[in-house]
């Protein structure tokens, strides 16, 4: 049975079996697979079982659907394909995952009576760490090496007192914290996957704290009762033949619910270890467990363990890991923010093809509902503008194709800028004509008025452009048709290609008005006239018969 391994933007994962021939994926609760993330559209994508396999299709989402890092409209899935929907990663699986996951390497257990009796909490402190980045960063090991090389800044006969040594250890700890945070920050822009970032953080922690193994567990719910292993690391790297790690749920829940960092040991208080209880029977173990923060919320814990007699964790180790855990809130939030910025840039890039900067800003700064609906088909009242170059086909026959391309690019560049300046949406280029919409994807009270202003400026700018042409053959004239009415606007097309457009009878009327207009004439329909008649000078042309309609329509000219 195929399934989807879902990995949320904060690293949590679960398996979703594909039990039906068709499943929909999105943020809305009426989907088969609901993804609770703001970067996911209400109805984002779907997977359909066909004779050729399982077909993934984007449903006109505003953040697109990616398959193996490439945006797609529709594509067949194969085992281990990586799907990205908003900030959430999914893996399509047709068979069991071969590699060992963190869940397979870590066993969360309830403490046995033996563990309860022998485990001692040596230190329990507040989870909030502090670190002064202004401190001088030195390493006591560096000082030792300098002394051995005969270049110590202290005379050999002078013994460093305990207070100075304590300060040096504090500075060394600060140095380690800043090293870890610097390395994580350096990787923020290169590591886009949240889980990969957490693995890198664990690698860095092992570089500054000597542990035999460790793990990172995230909470799967608000209460912290569901625990999800995300990263498991051994001192020599994760290996398949390693024994599974057993971790105490009691200890982890205490860290989460009490919001404390804990240093524990199950070693006996008597360091002599009499012959009745040997070192190996005791399995001496030291552990430090600290909360993982995201703003003011604990989303998991980091725990390190040592099973070596000569490597019991100290208060300094606890404070070091606590400081790293508390500072990771900023790092995790920055990683999430970076991904949101990348998604917004992608969305902005797609919107710039059709919409004016003003409309784009309204969409991006609007509510989540606005973003969800921007590309989905919906009914609205809009004003359509069609413009066309008269007799351009004959001109193209007389001049080289490259020159034709230059003329059209110059013309379209100027006209598109005018459409955008008045808050319109570029629907499409149609040969030597263009179609613009005012009122989609977002309606405004002055849509018709702005369409008229754009049309008038198009005529003015064309006059300026033609004044610079010496060759009379290249002097262009345009005609413009405008109409207002109820239309359907949204992404329309096939699964392989969708375009944002508007459809409906008012669109057809606007196109027909443009086709019957005379050179440099702006014709408008009855509905547009009723809205703008008191704001512009107009002339009644009278009823006209247009192609595709039995009845005549009333036509007006904007002067």
ZAMARGU-4260 file (C-alpha; in steps of 0.2 Angstrom, whole numbers, plus 5000, padded with zeros to 4 digits):
<rodrens>
0) 5000/5000/5000 | 5007/5017/4995 | 5009/5030/5008 | 5015/5048/5011 | 5028/5051/5025
5) 5023/5069/5030 | 5037/5080/5038 | 5031/5096/5045 | 5040/5113/5045 | 5046/5110/5063
10) 5053/5093/5059 | 5039/5082/5066 | 5034/5067/5055 | 5020/5054/5053 | 5014/5042/5040
15) 4998/5044/5029 | 4992/5028/5020 | 4984/5031/5003 | 4968/5021/5005 | 4958/5029/4991
20) 4959/5031/4973 | 4959/5049/4975 | 4965/5060/4989 | 4966/5079/4991 | 4979/5088/5001
25) 4977/5106/5008 | 4974/5116/5023 | 4955/5115/5023 | 4948/5101/5035 | 4938/5094/5020
30) 4954/5087/5012 | 4959/5069/5015 | 4976/5075/5021 | 4975/5091/5031 | 4991/5101/5033
35) 4989/5114/5046 | 5002/5127/5039 | 4998/5144/5033 | 5009/5142/5017 | 4998/5128/5011
40) 4982/5133/5001 | 4965/5127/5006 | 4965/5115/4992 | 4983/5113/4987 | 4985/5097/4977
45) 4978/5080/4974 | 4984/5062/4970 | 4974/5051/4959 | 4977/5032/4955 | 4977/5029/4937
50) 4982/5015/4925 | 4999/5023/4923 | 5002/5025/4942 | 4998/5038/4955 | 4996/5056/4947
55) 5001/5071/4958 | 4992/5087/4952 | 4993/5105/4958 | 4976/5113/4961 | 4981/5131/4957
60) 4990/5134/4974 | 4998/5150/4977 | 5014/5142/4983 | 5015/5129/4970 | 5018/5110/4972
65) 5036/5104/4970 | 5042/5087/4965 | 5060/5083/4968 | 5063/5102/4970 | 5055/5107/4954
70) 5038/5115/4952 | 5025/5104/4943 | 5007/5105/4937 | 5005/5087/4935 | 5017/5072/4936
75) 5017/5053/4940 | 5025/5048/4956 | 5038/5034/4960 | 5045/5027/4976 | 5054/5039/4987
80) 5049/5055/4977 | 5050/5071/4987 | 5035/5082/4987 | 5035/5100/4994 | 5018/5108/4998
85) 5021/5125/5005 | 5034/5123/5019 | 5029/5104/5022 | 5039/5090/5014 | 5031/5073/5009
90) 5039/5057/5003 | 5029/5046/4992 | 5032/5028/4997 | 5027/5012/4989 | 5037/5000/5000
95) 5045/5001/5017 | 5059/5013/5020 | 5075/5004/5020 | 5086/5016/5030 | 5085/5016/5049
100) 5075/5031/5056 | 5077/5040/5072 | 5061/5031/5078 | 5069/5014/5075 | 5085/5019/5085
105) 5077/5026/5101 | 5065/5018/5113 | 5056/5029/5125 | 5053/5019/5141 | 5045/5021/5158
110) 5058/5021/5172 | 5059/5004/5180 | 5060/5002/5199 | 5079/5000/5198 | 5081/5016/5188
115) 5070/5026/5200 | 5079/5020/5215 | 5097/5024/5208 | 5094/5039/5197 | 5099/5055/5206
120) 5095/5072/5199 | 5112/5081/5203 | 5106/5098/5196 | 5090/5105/5190 | 5090/5123/5184
125) 5079/5135/5174 | 5079/5132/5156 | 5083/5150/5151 | 5101/5152/5148 | 5111/5168/5146
130) 5127/5171/5137 | 5137/5187/5136 | 5144/5189/5118 | 5155/5204/5124 | 5166/5192/5134
135) 5184/5189/5129 | 5184/5172/5120 | 5198/5161/5126 | 5201/5142/5128 | 5209/5135/5143
140) 5217/5122/5132 | 5225/5135/5122 | 5232/5142/5137 | 5239/5125/5143 | 5247/5123/5126
145) 5255/5140/5126 | 5262/5136/5143 | 5269/5119/5137 | 5277/5128/5122 | 5285/5141/5134
150) 5275/5156/5128 | 5263/5157/5143 | 5259/5175/5147 | 5260/5170/5166 | 5277/5166/5174
155) 5278/5147/5177 | 5281/5150/5196 | 5265/5159/5198 | 5250/5147/5200 | 5233/5153/5194
160) 5221/5155/5208 | 5205/5146/5208 | 5195/5162/5205 | 5205/5165/5189 | 5203/5147/5184
165) 5184/5148/5186 | 5183/5164/5175 | 5194/5155/5162 | 5182/5140/5162 | 5167/5152/5160
170) 5175/5161/5146 | 5179/5144/5138 | 5161/5139/5139 | 5155/5156/5131 | 5168/5152/5117
175) 5160/5135/5114 | 5142/5142/5114 | 5147/5156/5102 | 5156/5143/5091 | 5141/5132/5090
180) 5129/5147/5087 | 5140/5154/5074 | 5142/5138/5064 | 5123/5135/5065 | 5120/5153/5059
185) 5132/5151/5045 | 5123/5136/5038 | 5105/5144/5040 | 5105/5149/5021 | 5113/5133/5015
190) 5102/5121/5025 | 5084/5123/5020 | 5077/5107/5027 | 5072/5109/5046 | 5078/5091/5050
195) 5094/5093/5042 | 5097/5109/5052 | 5093/5099/5068 | 5106/5086/5063 | 5119/5099/5060
200) 5115/5106/5077 | 5118/5089/5085 | 5134/5087/5076 | 5140/5104/5082 | 5135/5100/5100
205) 5145/5084/5100 | 5160/5094/5094 | 5160/5104/5111 | 5153/5091/5123 | 5160/5074/5125
210) 5145/5062/5124 | 5144/5044/5120 | 5127/5046/5112 | 5112/5059/5111 | 5096/5062/5104
215) 5084/5076/5100 | 5065/5073/5103 | 5051/5085/5097 | 5034/5086/5105 | 5019/5080/5094
220) 5006/5090/5103 | 5003/5105/5114 | 5004/5096/5130 | 5021/5088/5126 | 5014/5070/5129
225) 5017/5064/5112 | 5036/5062/5109 | 5044/5061/5091 | 5062/5056/5089 | 5070/5067/5076
230) 5089/5065/5078 | 5099/5051/5086 | 5118/5052/5086 | 5132/5041/5092 | 5149/5047/5096
235) 5156/5038/5080 | 5141/5042/5069 | 5125/5033/5068 | 5127/5014/5063 | 5114/5001/5059
240) 5122/4988/5071 | 5122/5000/5086 | 5111/4995/5101 | 5095/5004/5102 | 5095/5019/5115
245) 5083/5018/5129 | 5077/5035/5135 | 5067/5039/5151 | 5050/5047/5147 | 5049/5053/5165
250) 5065/5063/5163 | 5059/5071/5146 | 5042/5075/5153 | 5049/5083/5168 | 5060/5094/5157
255) 5045/5099/5146 | 5032/5102/5159 | 5043/5110/5172 | 5054/5119/5159 | 5070/5115/5167
260) 5087/5108/5162 | 5092/5093/5171 | 5109/5084/5175 | 5107/5066/5181 | 5117/5051/5186
265) 5113/5033/5192 | 5131/5031/5199 | 5131/5027/5218 | 5136/5040/5229 | 5151/5030/5236
270) 5165/5032/5223 | 5175/5017/5229 | 5162/5004/5222 | 5164/4989/5233 | 5166/4972/5226
275) 5148/4967/5228 | 5142/4979/5214 | 5155/4981/5200 | 5156/4995/5188 | 5149/4985/5174
280) 5134/4979/5184 | 5130/4997/5188 | 5131/5003/5170 | 5136/5020/5177 | 5127/5033/5166
285) 5127/5052/5166 | 5114/5062/5156 | 5110/5080/5153 | 5093/5085/5146 | 5088/5102/5141
290) 5073/5110/5133 | 5072/5115/5115 | 5064/5132/5113 | 5053/5140/5100 | 5050/5158/5106
295) 5041/5155/5123 | 5036/5137/5119 | 5046/5121/5122 | 5044/5110/5107 | 5056/5096/5112
300) 5072/5092/5121 | 5090/5088/5118 | 5098/5074/5129 | 5116/5068/5129 | 5122/5052/5138
305) 5139/5046/5144 | 5142/5028/5150 | 5160/5030/5153 | 5166/5031/5171 | 5179/5044/5167
310) 5167/5055/5158 | 5153/5060/5169 | 5145/5076/5164 | 5148/5092/5175 | 5139/5108/5179
315) 5149/5116/5165 | 5142/5104/5152 | 5124/5107/5159 | 5126/5126/5157 | 5134/5124/5140
320) 5120/5113/5133 | 5107/5124/5142 | 5114/5140/5134 | 5114/5132/5117 | 5096/5125/5119
325) 5089/5142/5124 | 5097/5151/5110 | 5091/5139/5097 | 5074/5148/5098 | 5081/5162/5088
330) 5090/5150/5076 | 5074/5139/5073 | 5063/5154/5070 | 5076/5162/5058 | 5076/5146/5048
335) 5057/5146/5047 | 5057/5164/5042 | 5070/5161/5029 | 5059/5148/5021 | 5044/5159/5022
340) 5054/5173/5013 | 5059/5161/4999 | 5041/5156/4997 | 5035/5174/4996 | 5048/5178/4983
345) 5042/5164/4973 | 5024/5169/4974 | 5029/5187/4970 | 5038/5182/4955 | 5023/5172/4949
350) 5011/5187/4953 | 5022/5200/4944 | 5018/5191/4927 | 5000/5197/4929 | 4997/5209/4942
355) 5002/5227/4946 | 5014/5230/4961 | 5000/5238/4971 | 4989/5222/4969 | 5004/5211/4973
360) 5006/5221/4989 | 4988/5220/4993 | 4988/5201/4991 | 5005/5198/5001 | 4999/5209/5015
365) 4982/5203/5015 | 4974/5190/5026 | 4977/5171/5024 | 4960/5170/5016 | 4965/5182/5003
370) 4981/5173/4999 | 4971/5156/4998 | 4958/5163/4986 | 4969/5174/4975 | 4971/5161/4961
375) 4955/5150/4964 | 4941/5153/4953 | 4928/5165/4960 | 4913/5176/4954 | 4916/5194/4954
380) 4912/5210/4945 | 4927/5216/4934 | 4930/5228/4919 | 4939/5221/4904 | 4950/5231/4892
385) 4955/5224/4875 | 4967/5234/4864 | 4974/5229/4847 | 4986/5237/4834 | 4977/5240/4818
390) 4984/5232/4802 | 4999/5226/4811 | 4999/5210/4800 | 5002/5220/4784 | 5016/5229/4793
395) 5024/5213/4798 | 5025/5207/4780 | 5035/5223/4775 | 5048/5223/4788 | 5061/5209/4795
400) 5054/5198/4809 | 5068/5204/4821 | 5062/5222/4819 | 5044/5216/4821 | 5049/5209/4838
405) 5057/5225/4843 | 5042/5235/4839 | 5030/5224/4848 | 5041/5223/4864 | 5042/5242/4864
410) 5024/5243/4862 | 5019/5230/4875 | 5031/5236/4888 | 5024/5254/4887 | 5006/5247/4887
415) 5009/5235/4901 | 5016/5248/4912 | 5001/5259/4910 | 4990/5244/4915 | 5000/5241/4930
420) 5001/5260/4935 | 4982/5260/4936 | 4981/5244/4946 | 4975/5232/4932 | 4980/5214/4929
425) 4988/5209/4913 | 4977/5194/4907 | 4987/5190/4891 | 4995/5195/4875 | 4985/5190/4860
430) 4996/5192/4844 | 4998/5211/4843 | 4984/5214/4856 | 4982/5213/4874 | 4969/5210/4887
435) 4969/5218/4904 | 4957/5216/4919 | 4952/5229/4932 | 4944/5221/4947 | 4952/5204/4947
440) 4959/5196/4958 | 4952/5209/4970 | 4937/5220/4967 | 4938/5239/4970 | 4925/5252/4968
445) 4934/5262/4954 | 4938/5248/4943 | 4929/5255/4928 | 4936/5272/4931 | 4954/5266/4931
450) 4951/5256/4915 | 4945/5272/4906 | 4960/5281/4913 | 4972/5268/4907 | 4964/5267/4890
455) 4966/5286/4888 | 4984/5286/4893 | 4987/5272/4881 | 4981/5283/4867 | 4992/5297/4873
460) 5008/5287/4875 | 5005/5279/4858 | 5005/5297/4850 | 5022/5301/4859 | 5029/5284/4852
465) 5023/5287/4834 | 5030/5305/4834 | 5048/5298/4835 | 5045/5286/4820 | 5051/5293/4803
470) 5045/5278/4793 | 5027/5281/4790 | 5024/5262/4788 | 5029/5260/4806 | 5016/5273/4813
475) 5004/5262/4823 | 4985/5265/4827 | 4976/5256/4840 | 4958/5253/4845 | 4951/5249/4862
480) 4935/5240/4869 | 4930/5241/4887 | 4916/5232/4896 | 4910/5228/4914 | 4901/5214/4921
485) 4900/5198/4932 | 4914/5185/4927 | 4923/5170/4934 | 4941/5174/4938 | 4955/5161/4943
490) 4967/5148/4937 | 4959/5140/4922 | 4966/5127/4910 | 4973/5109/4910 | 4983/5100/4924
495) 4998/5103/4913 | 4996/5121/4911 | 4985/5134/4920 | 4984/5152/4917 | 4975/5166/4927
500) 4961/5173/4917 | 4943/5179/4917 | 4928/5171/4907 | 4910/5176/4904 | 4899/5185/4892
505) 4905/5202/4898 | 4923/5197/4892 | 4916/5193/4875 | 4907/5209/4873 | 4923/5219/4877
510) 4932/5209/4864 | 4919/5213/4851 | 4918/5231/4855 | 4937/5232/4852 | 4935/5224/4835
515) 4922/5237/4829 | 4931/5252/4835 | 4939/5264/4823 | 4957/5269/4824 | 4962/5277/4841
520) 4944/5275/4847 | 4938/5269/4864 | 4922/5260/4864 | 4913/5255/4880 | 4897/5245/4884
525) 4881/5250/4893 | 4887/5243/4911 | 4903/5253/4910 | 4894/5269/4904 | 4882/5268/4919
530) 4897/5268/4931 | 4908/5282/4923 | 4896/5293/4914 | 4897/5307/4926 | 4916/5307/4927
535) 4921/5307/4908 | 4915/5315/4892 | 4906/5302/4882 | 4897/5301/4866 | 4882/5289/4862
540) 4886/5278/4847 | 4869/5269/4847 | 4864/5251/4846 | 4877/5240/4837 | 4876/5222/4831
545) 4891/5212/4836 | 4897/5195/4831 | 4890/5181/4842 | 4875/5190/4849 | 4857/5190/4842
550) 4852/5206/4850 | 4861/5223/4847 | 4870/5231/4862 | 4871/5250/4866 | 4888/5257/4863
555) 4897/5273/4869 | 4913/5282/4865 | 4925/5289/4877 | 4931/5306/4871
</rodrens>
